[in-house]
Amino acid sequence: MKFSNMHQTQKLKLNSDDEDSDDSEEETEEEIAKRPVMDFLQLRHHGCVNRIRSKVHNSTVMCAVWSEMGKVSILDLKPHLQTVDSPALPNSCKNMINKREEVKPLFVFTGHQTEGFAIDWSSAASGVLATGDCRRNIHVWKPNEGSWTVDQRPLVGHSKSVEDLQWSPNESNVLASCSVDKSIRIWDVRESPTQACKLTVEDAHESDVNVISWNKKEPFIVSGGDDGLLHVWDLRMFQKGKSVAKLKHHQAAVSTVEWHPSDSSVFASGGEDHQIAIWDLEAERDAANDQQGDDEEVLDVPPQLLFIHQGQKDIKELHWHPQLTGVLLSTAASGINIFRTISV
């Protein structure tokens, strides 16, 4: 996908006598010209896609795809991204859709034997991938000449479905995972699968741990679970089994979380309560305001909560834009949002 002509969201012009009236003013040519544009190319895939992750490897944009068929495929998206970026996109896109062209994967792994959602490319070792399935197994992939070698022996530790994986941003052999078994584990993949688990918090959440995100600049991991809670873990004190921050705002399961790419104290979270929240761990409550206020509802708002974005239903994933400061892209059952706040 390619987004262009992005502008601030325009307010709808409604009939002054009845806000629910359909007799709104027609858009002017200038307003039509300001509409945002999304160019895209559709590629066929066999079976539902559970999750995708992309990474540049050997000057090629690789996309790892977790399928409900229990397969993980690697696709080369470079030529398709070039098509989307081409001035001749409409015709090229139309031709490819009409042909119902299937992309031939560069590599397919069927060793999981069941579907999964956990998947992550390493940022410290090019081409290295980890995948986790709903049975509890984690497999580590390593690139070789134009392909991948997948260790058929799964990492031993979790007792239930692996929900998310995160490679360390600066240590090429260190991996974090979370699971329905309520635990978060840290692995050293240089060790044998039975010895690779080095650190564990058994009851990281009250129920399923759905998502984790590893801070790129500080030794912190943030996790979100079915209990609606967010926990921040300091890896220097991980063995104590107690988070350094516990944040409560979401009213349903947390489905996505990600640290800001450059501000190490800021992260965003989203959940099944149809909300995206932006947090700043350095924010503190104004003590003077606390003494003056008697409104319990206001006092119950965590001081670290900077901003709430609403309007989508059943948030699935969110990601910070790596180049545009403060821009977030979120996917949900109701569609895609791109937004930017004044808070970050």
Secondary structure per residue as TSV (DSSP state, phi and psi in degrees):
chain	resnum	aa	ss	phi	psi
A	1	M	-	360.0	149.1
A	2	K	E	-135.6	123.3
A	3	F	E	-103.8	136.7
A	4	S	E	-146.5	170.1
A	5	N	S	57.9	39.3
A	6	M	-	-79.1	131.0
A	7	H	-	-136.3	169.8
A	8	Q	-	-61.2	141.1
A	9	T	-	-58.4	129.6
A	10	Q	-	-88.4	142.2
A	11	K	-	-75.8	140.1
A	12	L	-	-71.7	141.7
A	13	K	-	-91.6	107.9
A	14	L	-	-103.5	157.0
A	15	N	-	-59.4	129.3
A	16	S	S	-64.4	-26.5
A	17	D	S	-83.3	-26.5
A	18	D	-	-148.5	108.5
A	19	E	T	-64.8	-21.9
A	20	D	T	-91.9	1.2
A	21	S	-	-69.1	146.8
A	22	D	S	-85.8	-3.7
A	23	D	-	-85.2	54.7
A	24	S	-	-80.0	158.2
A	25	E	-	-67.5	143.0
A	26	E	-	-71.0	149.1
A	27	E	-	-68.2	141.3
A	28	T	-	-79.1	167.2
A	29	E	H	-60.7	-35.9
A	30	E	H	-65.7	-40.4
A	31	E	H	-68.9	-37.4
A	32	I	H	-64.1	-39.2
A	33	A	H	-66.4	-21.0
A	34	K	T	-90.8	-0.1
A	35	R	S	-61.5	137.7
A	36	P	-	-66.9	150.5
A	37	V	E	-120.6	133.0
A	38	M	E	-120.8	112.4
A	39	D	E	-95.0	139.2
A	40	F	-	-151.1	162.3
A	41	L	-	-129.5	129.3
A	42	Q	-	-97.4	130.6
A	43	L	-	-119.6	135.6
A	44	R	B	-75.3	145.0
A	45	H	-	-141.7	136.1
A	46	H	S	-79.7	113.3
A	47	G	S	89.0	162.8
A	48	C	-	-66.1	145.8
A	49	V	E	-94.0	119.4
A	50	N	E	-80.0	-43.7
A	51	R	E	-164.0	148.5
A	52	I	E	-128.9	151.2
A	53	R	E	-143.4	134.0
A	54	S	E	-115.1	156.1
A	55	K	E	-161.1	143.1
A	56	V	E	-82.5	124.6
A	57	H	E	-139.2	124.4
A	58	N	T	54.0	44.4
A	59	S	T	65.4	15.5
A	60	T	E	-122.9	141.7
A	61	V	E	-85.1	107.0
A	62	M	E	-94.5	137.5
A	63	C	E	-123.0	119.5
A	64	A	E	-93.7	130.1
A	65	V	E	-122.4	119.9
A	66	W	E	-89.4	123.5
A	67	S	E	-107.5	151.2
A	68	E	T	-66.5	-12.1
A	69	M	T	-79.3	0.9
A	70	G	S	84.7	15.7
A	71	K	-	-114.3	147.6
A	72	V	E	-117.9	122.8
A	73	S	E	-116.0	149.7
A	74	I	E	-110.1	123.4
A	75	L	E	-113.8	146.9
A	76	D	E	-95.0	109.4
A	77	L	-	-96.8	-2.3
A	78	K	H	-55.3	-50.7
A	79	P	H	-64.2	-31.6
A	80	H	H	-74.6	-35.5
A	81	L	H	-67.2	-35.7
A	82	Q	H	-64.6	-36.0
A	83	T	H	-65.5	-43.1
A	84	V	H	-63.1	-33.7
A	85	D	T	-84.4	-3.0
A	86	S	S	-81.9	144.1
A	87	P	T	-60.6	-24.1
A	88	A	T	-91.1	25.6
A	89	L	H	-54.2	-49.8
A	90	P	H	-54.2	-47.0
A	91	N	H	-68.0	-44.3
A	92	S	H	-61.3	-44.0
A	93	C	H	-63.4	-45.1
A	94	K	H	-61.8	-42.8
A	95	N	H	-62.8	-42.6
A	96	M	H	-66.9	-38.1
A	97	I	H	-67.5	-41.8
A	98	N	H	-63.0	-33.7
A	99	K	H	-78.0	-12.8
A	100	R	T	50.2	47.8
A	101	E	-	-69.9	131.1
A	102	E	B	-96.5	138.7
A	103	V	-	-86.9	127.3
A	104	K	-	-80.1	121.4
A	105	P	-	-64.7	149.1
A	106	L	S	-74.1	-29.7
A	107	F	E	-159.5	142.7
A	108	V	E	-132.5	131.3
A	109	F	E	-113.0	125.3
A	110	T	-	-113.5	10.7
A	111	G	T	-73.1	-12.0
A	112	H	T	-71.2	-34.7
A	113	Q	-	68.2	2.2
A	114	T	S	-155.3	165.3
A	115	E	-	-75.4	169.0
A	116	G	E	-161.4	177.6
A	117	F	E	-131.2	-25.6
A	118	A	E	-74.5	127.4
A	119	I	E	-163.6	138.3
A	120	D	E	-160.0	135.7
A	121	W	E	-86.0	143.7
A	122	S	-	-76.7	137.6
A	123	S	S	-93.1	-11.4
A	124	A	S	-99.3	-16.1
A	125	A	S	-137.1	109.8
A	126	S	T	-59.7	130.1
A	127	G	T	84.9	-6.2
A	128	V	-	-82.7	134.2
A	129	L	E	-133.5	150.6
A	130	A	E	-129.8	139.7
A	131	T	E	-133.8	140.7
A	132	G	E	-129.3	145.4
A	133	D	E	-116.8	177.8
A	134	C	T	-77.2	-5.9
A	135	R	T	-84.8	-32.2
A	136	R	S	131.4	-1.5
A	137	N	-	-89.3	140.8
A	138	I	E	-120.6	130.0
A	139	H	E	-119.7	141.0
A	140	V	E	-106.3	130.7
A	141	W	E	-105.8	139.4
A	142	K	E	-130.3	136.8
A	143	P	E	-75.1	147.0
A	144	N	E	-134.4	-165.0
A	145	E	T	-58.1	91.0
A	146	G	T	74.7	8.2
A	147	S	E	-149.0	-161.6
A	148	W	E	-138.1	147.7
A	149	T	E	-109.5	124.0
A	150	V	E	-110.3	124.6
A	151	D	-	-66.4	116.2
A	152	Q	S	-70.2	-14.1
A	153	R	S	-89.6	115.0
A	154	P	-	-72.8	153.1
A	155	L	-	-67.4	133.5
A	156	V	-	-98.8	124.0
A	157	G	-	174.7	-56.7
A	158	H	-	-71.5	148.3
A	159	S	S	-105.7	-10.7
A	160	K	S	-138.4	-175.4
A	161	S	-	-49.4	133.5
A	162	V	E	-85.9	119.5
A	163	E	E	-93.9	-31.8
A	164	D	E	-155.1	153.2
A	165	L	E	-133.8	145.3
A	166	Q	E	-145.0	120.7
A	167	W	E	-75.2	148.6
A	168	S	-	-60.2	138.3
A	169	P	S	-70.4	-15.7
A	170	N	S	-134.1	-5.9
A	171	E	-	-116.1	114.4
A	172	S	T	-68.5	-16.7
A	173	N	T	-109.4	6.8
A	174	V	E	-109.8	131.5
A	175	L	E	-133.3	143.1
A	176	A	E	-115.9	148.4
A	177	S	E	-143.1	157.4
A	178	C	E	-137.0	160.9
A	179	S	E	-150.5	165.4
A	180	V	T	-64.0	-20.3
A	181	D	T	-75.5	8.2
A	182	K	S	76.5	7.5
A	183	S	-	-105.6	158.3
A	184	I	E	-121.2	133.0
A	185	R	E	-128.0	146.8
A	186	I	E	-113.9	129.7
A	187	W	E	-119.0	147.5
A	188	D	E	-111.8	104.1
A	189	V	T	-74.2	-2.7
A	190	R	T	-74.2	-22.2
A	191	E	S	-80.8	167.3
A	192	S	-	-65.7	153.7
A	193	P	T	-54.6	-30.4
A	194	T	T	-80.8	-16.1
A	195	Q	T	-114.0	0.9
A	196	A	-	-72.8	-28.3
A	197	C	E	-72.8	116.8
A	198	K	E	-105.9	-33.2
A	199	L	E	-137.6	141.6
A	200	T	E	-144.6	136.0
A	201	V	E	-111.7	111.7
A	202	E	T	-70.8	-44.3
A	203	D	T	-115.5	66.1
A	204	A	S	-67.1	-32.6
A	205	H	S	-134.8	170.3
A	206	E	S	-74.6	-19.4
A	207	S	S	-148.1	-151.3
A	208	D	-	-51.7	135.7
A	209	V	E	-95.4	113.7
A	210	N	E	-89.7	-39.9
A	211	V	E	-145.3	151.3
A	212	I	E	-139.4	156.2
A	213	S	E	-143.5	133.6
A	214	W	E	-100.2	122.4
A	215	N	-	-62.3	133.1
A	216	K	S	-76.7	-17.7
A	217	K	S	-119.7	-21.8
A	218	E	S	-125.7	157.2
A	219	P	S	-79.0	56.8
A	220	F	E	-120.6	144.9
A	221	I	E	-125.8	133.6
A	222	V	E	-108.0	140.5
A	223	S	E	-129.3	151.0
A	224	G	E	-132.3	144.4
A	225	G	E	-135.4	-180.0
A	226	D	T	-63.9	-19.3
A	227	D	T	-78.1	-0.9
A	228	G	S	78.5	3.7
A	229	L	E	-94.4	155.4
A	230	L	E	-119.0	130.4
A	231	H	E	-120.1	138.8
A	232	V	E	-108.6	125.8
A	233	W	E	-112.0	130.3
A	234	D	E	-93.9	115.8
A	235	L	G	-63.2	-20.6
A	236	R	G	-72.4	-18.4
A	237	M	G	-124.4	22.3
A	238	F	G	-62.0	-37.5
A	239	Q	G	-64.7	-20.4
A	240	K	G	-72.0	-18.1
A	241	G	T	74.3	17.5
A	242	K	-	-126.2	129.2
A	243	S	-	-72.6	155.1
A	244	V	S	-87.8	-11.8
A	245	A	E	-152.1	138.7
A	246	K	E	-128.0	116.6
A	247	L	E	-117.8	131.8
A	248	K	E	-126.0	117.6
A	249	H	-	-146.9	-44.1
A	250	H	-	-62.0	140.1
A	251	Q	S	-98.9	5.5
A	252	A	S	-151.3	-174.9
A	253	A	-	-57.3	139.2
A	254	V	E	-83.9	125.5
A	255	S	E	-110.0	-12.5
A	256	T	E	-157.9	145.5
A	257	V	E	-155.7	143.4
A	258	E	E	-158.3	134.1
A	259	W	E	-70.2	148.7
A	260	H	-	-61.7	139.7
A	261	P	S	-66.2	-22.2
A	262	S	S	-127.1	-25.5
A	263	D	-	-97.0	107.1
A	264	S	T	-72.1	-8.1
A	265	S	T	-101.4	-4.1
A	266	V	E	-110.7	136.8
A	267	F	E	-147.1	166.2
A	268	A	E	-123.3	150.3
A	269	S	E	-138.9	152.9
A	270	G	E	-142.4	159.7
A	271	G	E	-157.0	-173.4
A	272	E	T	-76.1	-0.8
A	273	D	T	-88.9	10.9
A	274	H	S	67.9	27.5
A	275	Q	-	-127.5	146.6
A	276	I	E	-115.6	129.3
A	277	A	E	-117.3	140.4
A	278	I	E	-110.4	130.9
A	279	W	E	-121.6	148.6
A	280	D	E	-132.8	112.6
A	281	L	T	-67.3	-18.8
A	282	E	T	-85.3	-9.7
A	283	A	-	-73.5	138.0
A	284	E	-	-127.3	150.1
A	285	R	-	-68.1	141.9
A	286	D	-	-74.5	110.2
A	287	A	H	-62.0	-36.4
A	288	A	H	-63.2	-41.6
A	289	N	H	-67.5	-35.0
A	290	D	H	-61.8	-39.3
A	291	Q	H	-70.0	-31.2
A	292	Q	H	-82.8	-29.1
A	293	G	-	-89.8	139.7
A	294	D	-	-114.9	1.5
A	295	D	-	-79.1	107.0
A	296	E	H	-62.5	-34.6
A	297	E	H	-62.1	-41.4
A	298	V	H	-67.2	-42.8
A	299	L	H	-66.2	-24.7
A	300	D	T	-77.4	-9.9
A	301	V	S	-75.3	122.6
A	302	P	-	-60.2	136.3
A	303	P	T	-64.1	-21.7
A	304	Q	T	-78.4	-10.5
A	305	L	E	-79.0	112.5
A	306	L	E	-90.6	-38.7
A	307	F	E	-158.3	146.0
A	308	I	E	-124.7	128.4
A	309	H	E	-109.4	128.7
A	310	Q	-	-128.5	173.7
A	311	G	S	119.4	-16.8
A	312	Q	-	-103.5	157.5
A	313	K	S	-111.2	130.6
A	314	D	S	56.6	74.7
A	315	I	E	-61.5	132.2
A	316	K	E	-102.1	-57.0
A	317	E	E	-144.7	153.4
A	318	L	E	-136.7	149.9
A	319	H	E	-145.7	137.9
A	320	W	E	-74.8	142.0
A	321	H	-	-70.5	130.3
A	322	P	S	-71.6	-15.2
A	323	Q	S	-119.9	-35.1
A	324	L	S	-89.9	110.0
A	325	T	T	-58.6	126.4
A	326	G	T	80.1	0.8
A	327	V	E	-86.7	131.8
A	328	L	E	-118.5	141.6
A	329	L	E	-117.8	129.2
A	330	S	E	-130.1	142.8
A	331	T	E	-113.5	146.9
A	332	A	E	-151.3	174.4
A	333	A	T	-62.5	-22.0
A	334	S	T	-98.3	-0.3
A	335	G	E	133.8	-161.1
A	336	I	E	-115.1	136.3
A	337	N	E	-120.2	143.4
A	338	I	E	-125.5	123.2
A	339	F	E	-148.5	162.8
A	340	R	E	-141.0	136.6
A	341	T	-	-108.6	168.0
A	342	I	S	-86.5	-3.2
A	343	S	-	-80.0	-24.9
A	344	V	-	-126.1	360.0
